[in-house]
Amino acid sequence: MANKKYDVIIIGAGVVGCMVARFLSRYKLDILLIDKEADVGMGASSANTAIVHAGYDPVPGSLKAIMNVAGNRMWDTLAGELNFPFERRGDYVVAIGDEELPLLNNLWERGVKNGVPGMMMLSGDEVRRREPNINPKVSGALWASTGGICDPFAVVIAAAENAVQNGVTLMLETAFEDFVMEGNRIVGVKTNRGTFGCRWAINSAGLYSDVVMHKAGQYPEFKITPRKGEYYVFDRAEITINNVLFPVPTPVTKGILVTTTIHGNTIIGPNAQDIQDKEDRSVTREGLAEVWRDATKLVPKLDLRHVIAVFAGLRPGGNAPCKTPGVNYGHDYIIEIPEGVQGFVNLGGIESPGLTSAPAIAQRVIEMLKDAGEKLEEKRDWDPIRPARPRFRDLSPEEQKILIRNDPRYGRIVCRCETVTEGEIVAEIHAPIPARTYDAIKRRTWLGTGRCQGGFDTPRVVEILARELGISPLEVTKKGPGSQFLVRPTKDVEG
Amino acid sequence: MLKQKYDVIVIGSGPAGLAAAIEAKKTGAEDVLIIERAKELGGILQQCIHNGFGVEILKQDLPGPAYAQRFIDEAEQLGVEVLLDAMVLDISPARHIYAISKWSGFAELDARAIVLSMGCRERTRAQIRIPGTRPAGVYTAGTAQRFVNIEGFMPGKRFVILGSGDIGMIMARRLTFEGAKVERVLEIMPFLTGLIRNYVQCLLDFNIPLQLRHTVSRIIGNSRVEAVEAVQVDDKWQPIPGTEEIIPCDTLLLSVGLIPENELSRKAGVALDPVTGGPYVDEGMQTSVPGIFAAGNVVHVYDLVDWVTEAGFRAGRSAAKFALAERKRAARQVKLQPGDNIRYIVPHVMDKESLAEADQRLQMRVIQPIEDKVWVEVLDGDNLVTRKSQRYVRPGEMVTVDIPQKAYDAVQKADTLTVRVVRR
């Protein structure tokens, strides 16, 4: 098959791969971005807490800490350029009862060491004033003004789209199989869709970053352990949490938090369950019970009747020791151009705060490539701006009127809970990165995420996808091959 | 062409909405509009192609679309206006409605009375928190019914149905007719939750097993449903370990309850009963917001369509009466309008009948001082209603004039009264 040669092949189109593609698209490079799934951002980026972390949590001196704080600083510019929803609301680590209070001091000190700006210690009274739904036994909180929330799907899609706008080639449903080596130099990537030549291969394979680096002969002892986190989503008409509320952390995790999505739904989670299967995003009875127990400690008035969705995500937990002398930490990021193999940029174990860190990691990749002698000449026509497409529900009545007048399809609401119009769906199907599945439209428009969970919109979206893609409704899928909604026409019974 | 103001606007054209519109017309409302989100009237009845509709009030056993058509025809004959393929975005407590559609664009409408008849929605797998994966092939029974009966497609070949609600049982039969295999109906309760007649006609007659005290404890399959794990539950609905059973299937249908659809009611400020999930209503189906009425599954979930229709009649009648009273009240009002040298007048409007009880005092301020004798005149067009003399007027000093009771007859003819200040 095709053996086109690229300057750079990026393996994995999650938030890290897409950010790297977007930042590298500034330079005169021929770039291919591949992912095994039917859409970008389907791995760890697809199900997480959507928080841009301030940076008081990672161990000082670790790459995690450095990337977190550096990444956090980049988000305002990034949100402005890529036009995705992002709000710097700040976050709280909440101590319940007097025994938890001293633990806040540890975080404060970590934050200071990591260079986190805008931290403040709050009294229990002040926290109760700011978040009336909180457990009245709250004894104090660490408040970090630089914490933020975003729409993680929008972030990944916007970065990928901007990369594509600037000349990056994206191939979906394209799975990495192996490297093509010449001596100890990577010269190509084998995939299920053929072999492609390259001068550089970048491993941003997330949950599979261990598999990819092993194929390059790197870190045979490195292992990704998927860590499952389960969540509940609440009806925003029933409960509103204004803030990001963390419990005091344990040595393993930042804990089960109560927060809000940028769309206004309260969410609780995640727990942390180490598993083996990298595709197991099933929700368990036990996991949900654990999340409920811890979240209701923070906000006792949560009510199970107001839950509209449950889901699970996987964090790509690594076991790379921190390389900073004197720092004893065993779960750091790998961000390097290794010495043992040429033409390889290795990004591994990028778990939380990976979303926050992604732009800083992309920036670090550029610096590493420069250090490795890559010229990286800037394109004169690089456009950092990804224009936003209209979101009907966010517009004023006057703007809505104009939109409908110019394109009547914006006057037809397909998802009534989230107020998503046919116009928005059609625009996403024909966007630079076309939404070709139901879930792809869901992630882009937030359709089907409300209280009826797609009960109303599904038949309508199937019809629109079939019409716009020129396929039969029988071929329309939820999330790629094998996930068709329909099996045959009625009155067509097999003998 | 849409009017700007209607006597009664009905939101939703299922059995409740159709009945409300018809009865509103019959009660004397002149301008009645139905706003419907689908491309045709009738609501969910259009996908209910089974019979069982109309036995109580029509004394006939009709399929859903035929039942709906009776009322659609009557509404049409009575001159009810319709806005189809349209969605109401917002309702204010003052009965101002924002609606959009592909065909009419963005419409702002005023209603003297509103009937909420948006029906209900189905509970989803998330609301009962079924563990497992999230593949294609999990549908609510109503969504599957739409695929089969409206779109003409089968959503699967081998089904398990969770919940013994009526739609679930009816779909079990419908899918069997279409050549699909319905493995089982599971019900977590120790009793049937739908009608006995549906159990007999839809399950027993087709040898579809019903298992009480059972639920789905896990959904299996990444892309498409491959199987579900069923389990027996104890008296507290908790799974009994050791009773798990894997049932291979490609589709799980959920018939686990209906919830009144009250997002618009909330926006209009209507108070909801946490038990029914619908508005608090009085005997005329009026909600806590005056002039806003509600009927059908939006109030509480019914089992027979006939009673939905009946509730619609009641709400339509009350809404029309309210609208007519509104009209009467508005007709009694006269506007008070500043004329020459008057900046404003308080009150802005006056009930004409108030003169039957007492003189009515108007308070106002002038724009320019006049240091000379003036008339403060109240006019209906060119006809003088009353006037008063003053030695001067100054913006700093409030001016008053009384409309006397003896002007009662003159005021009855007026829509607007103008007040002006002129030199004598």
Contacts between the chains, C-beta under 8 A, distances in Angstrom:
chain1	res1	chain2	res2	distance
A	233	B	126	7.7
A	237	B	263	6.9
A	237	B	266	6.3
A	279	B	222	6.2
A	281	B	133	6.6
A	281	B	134	7.2
A	282	B	131	6.8
A	282	B	132	5.0
A	282	B	133	4.6
A	282	B	218	7.5
A	282	B	219	7.8
A	283	B	129	7.8
A	283	B	131	5.0
A	283	B	132	6.5
A	284	B	131	5.3
A	285	B	131	5.0
A	285	B	217	7.3
A	285	B	239	7.8
A	288	B	129	6.3
A	288	B	131	7.1
A	304	B	129	7.8
A	305	B	127	7.9
A	307	B	126	6.3
A	307	B	127	6.6
A	307	B	129	6.6
A	308	B	124	7.4
A	308	B	126	5.6
A	308	B	127	7.0
A	309	B	126	4.4
A	310	B	126	5.7
A	310	B	129	5.6
A	311	B	134	6.8
A	397	B	98	6.6
A	397	B	106	6.8
A	397	B	108	8.0
A	400	B	100	7.0
A	400	B	106	5.7
A	401	B	105	6.8
A	401	B	106	4.3
A	404	B	100	6.2
A	404	B	102	8.0
A	404	B	105	4.8
A	404	B	106	5.4
A	405	B	105	6.1
A	408	B	102	4.5
A	408	B	103	7.2
A	408	B	105	7.1
A	409	B	102	6.4
A	411	B	100	4.7
A	411	B	101	5.2
A	411	B	102	4.5
A	411	B	103	7.5
A	411	B	104	7.7
A	411	B	105	5.8
A	411	B	106	7.1
A	412	B	85	6.5
A	412	B	87	7.8
A	412	B	100	8.0
A	412	B	101	6.8
A	412	B	102	4.3
A	413	B	37	7.4
A	413	B	87	4.1
A	413	B	100	7.0
A	416	B	37	7.2
A	416	B	87	6.4
A	416	B	263	7.8
A	417	B	263	7.3
A	419	B	89	7.0
A	422	B	102	7.4
A	451	B	121	7.4
A	452	B	121	4.8
A	452	B	122	7.3
A	452	B	124	6.7
A	453	B	124	4.1
A	453	B	125	7.5
A	453	B	126	5.7
A	454	B	143	7.9
A	455	B	121	6.3
A	455	B	122	5.4
A	455	B	124	6.4
A	455	B	140	4.8
A	455	B	142	6.8
A	455	B	143	5.1
A	456	B	121	7.2
A	456	B	143	7.9
A	458	B	139	7.6
A	458	B	143	5.8
A	459	B	143	6.6
A	459	B	146	5.1
A	459	B	147	5.8
A	459	B	150	7.4
A	459	B	151	5.6
A	462	B	151	7.7
A	463	B	151	7.2
A	473	B	151	7.0
A	473	B	153	5.9
A	474	B	153	7.0
A	477	B	136	6.8
A	478	B	135	7.3
A	478	B	136	3.8
A	478	B	223	7.8
A	479	B	136	7.3
A	479	B	223	7.0
A	480	B	223	7.2
A	481	B	223	7.3
A	482	B	223	3.5
A	482	B	224	5.9
A	483	B	135	6.3
A	483	B	136	4.1
A	483	B	223	4.1
A	483	B	224	5.5
A	484	B	136	6.5
A	484	B	224	6.9
A	485	B	136	5.5
A	485	B	137	7.9
A	485	B	147	7.8
A	485	B	155	6.4
A	486	B	147	6.6
A	486	B	153	4.2
A	486	B	154	6.5
A	486	B	155	5.6
A	487	B	153	7.9
A	487	B	154	5.3
A	487	B	155	7.0
A	487	B	156	5.8
A	487	B	157	5.6
A	487	B	250	7.3
A	488	B	153	7.2
A	488	B	154	5.2
A	489	B	152	5.8
A	489	B	153	5.8
A	489	B	154	7.2
A	490	B	148	5.8
A	490	B	152	5.1
A	490	B	153	6.6
A	490	B	154	5.8
A	490	B	178	5.3
A	491	B	152	8.0
A	491	B	178	7.2
A	493	B	178	6.9
A	493	B	179	3.3
A	494	B	179	7.1
